[in-house]
Amino acid sequence: MKKRPLISIITVCFNSGKTIERTIKSLKRQTSQNYEYIIIDGGSTDDTVNVISSETAEGFDGRLFFISERDYGIYDAMNKGISHATGKFIGLLNSDDWYEDHTIEKTEEAIFNYPDVDIFYGYIRIIKNEKEYMVRRNSYDFIMEGNGLIQHPTCFISESAYADVGLYDTSYRVCADQDLILRMVLSGKKYHAIDAILTNFSQGGISDSHNSIFEILRFKLKYGIVTKNYYLSMYWLSLVKSFLKRLFRLGNKR
């Protein structure tokens, strides 16, 4: 009988042929191997699938699950991965990010030391232009601030928390991770910070488009992070900024 892993790691990807090799190799280097690895590809049209097949041909000893099919965006793919996970805790590793070699081991230690905790998270190293830009450390004031939210790429969340609270809200395009964490915390799920860098994050960030900014504002209004007056003023400001940017681009093309 196959032993149930303590941790499931999920990587969702689409046309990630240039970056996913590093992501996969960071799993192979883990000092603890008590995990399963799930890769959800959205039907890539570049060489992503070939890279995955090459890198996962050996080194995972039956602990790998991989599918490539169309999905409806990153959060739909994450939900799909979670539905296939069998671990007691679930981590999500982006296809252009990578773990430190000790990430699984450090998380295991935390899980055993704090058995009543549902959400573990740690420090994140921000990579910009292939160099370390900064290390973002933990803040316990993230719950209702909106800006200092928990570092989602470092999170390991219990399967029972997902079962109680639900999965990612696919109506969001950029805020579903923040929405999920707040739902969990507000429902009483306990969280604990691991005192170590867990994830290297390639800076790209959410799009600075009007639609993305509007979604973030809508999210903050929903949870009372901002007032309705602030929401309306920032909404119109973002609309003006977006218009001016487009106007500037058009002017440069002439």
Secondary structure in CASP SS format (residue, H / E / C, confidence):
PFRMAT SS
TARGET T0000
AUTHOR 0000-0000-0000
METHOD secondary structure of the structure
MODEL  1
M C 1.00
K C 1.00
K C 1.00
R C 1.00
P C 1.00
L C 1.00
I E 1.00
S E 1.00
I E 1.00
I E 1.00
T E 1.00
V E 1.00
C E 1.00
F C 1.00
N C 1.00
S C 1.00
G C 1.00
K C 1.00
T C 1.00
I H 1.00
E H 1.00
R H 1.00
T H 1.00
I H 1.00
K H 1.00
S H 1.00
L H 1.00
K H 1.00
R C 1.00
Q C 1.00
T C 1.00
S C 1.00
Q C 1.00
N C 1.00
Y E 1.00
E E 1.00
Y E 1.00
I E 1.00
I E 1.00
I E 1.00
D E 1.00
G C 1.00
G C 1.00
S C 1.00
T C 1.00
D C 1.00
D C 1.00
T H 1.00
V H 1.00
N H 1.00
V H 1.00
I H 1.00
S H 1.00
S H 1.00
E H 1.00
T C 1.00
A C 1.00
E C 1.00
G C 1.00
F C 1.00
D C 1.00
G C 1.00
R C 1.00
L E 1.00
F E 1.00
F E 1.00
I E 1.00
S E 1.00
E C 1.00
R C 1.00
D C 1.00
Y C 1.00
G C 1.00
I H 1.00
Y H 1.00
D H 1.00
A H 1.00
M H 1.00
N H 1.00
K H 1.00
G H 1.00
I H 1.00
S H 1.00
H H 1.00
A C 1.00
T C 1.00
G C 1.00
K C 1.00
F E 1.00
I E 1.00
G E 1.00
L E 1.00
L C 1.00
N C 1.00
S C 1.00
D C 1.00
D C 1.00
W E 1.00
Y E 1.00
E C 1.00
D C 1.00
H C 1.00
T H 1.00
I H 1.00
E H 1.00
K H 1.00
T H 1.00
E H 1.00
E H 1.00
A H 1.00
I H 1.00
F H 1.00
N H 1.00
Y C 1.00
P C 1.00
D C 1.00
V C 1.00
D C 1.00
I E 1.00
F E 1.00
Y E 1.00
G E 1.00
Y E 1.00
I E 1.00
R E 1.00
I E 1.00
I E 1.00
K E 1.00
N C 1.00
E C 1.00
K E 1.00
E E 1.00
Y E 1.00
M E 1.00
V E 1.00
R E 1.00
R C 1.00
N C 1.00
S C 1.00
Y C 1.00
D C 1.00
F C 1.00
I C 1.00
M C 1.00
E C 1.00
G C 1.00
N C 1.00
G C 1.00
L C 1.00
I C 1.00
Q C 1.00
H H 1.00
P H 1.00
T H 1.00
C C 1.00
F E 1.00
I E 1.00
S E 1.00
E H 1.00
S H 1.00
A H 1.00
Y H 1.00
A H 1.00
D H 1.00
V H 1.00
G C 1.00
L C 1.00
Y C 1.00
D C 1.00
T C 1.00
S C 1.00
Y C 1.00
R C 1.00
V C 1.00
C C 1.00
A H 1.00
D H 1.00
Q H 1.00
D H 1.00
L H 1.00
I H 1.00
L H 1.00
R H 1.00
M H 1.00
V H 1.00
L H 1.00
S C 1.00
G C 1.00
K C 1.00
K C 1.00
Y E 1.00
H E 1.00
A E 1.00
I E 1.00
D E 1.00
A E 1.00
I E 1.00
L E 1.00
T E 1.00
N E 1.00
F E 1.00
S E 1.00
Q C 1.00
G C 1.00
G C 1.00
I C 1.00
S C 1.00
D C 1.00
S C 1.00
H H 1.00
N H 1.00
S H 1.00
I H 1.00
F H 1.00
E H 1.00
I H 1.00
L H 1.00
R H 1.00
F H 1.00
K H 1.00
L H 1.00
K H 1.00
Y C 1.00
G C 1.00
I C 1.00
V C 1.00
T C 1.00
K H 1.00
N H 1.00
Y H 1.00
Y H 1.00
L H 1.00
S H 1.00
M H 1.00
Y H 1.00
W H 1.00
L H 1.00
S H 1.00
L H 1.00
V H 1.00
K H 1.00
S H 1.00
F H 1.00
L H 1.00
K H 1.00
R H 1.00
L H 1.00
F H 1.00
R H 1.00
L H 1.00
G H 1.00
N H 1.00
K H 1.00
R C 1.00
END
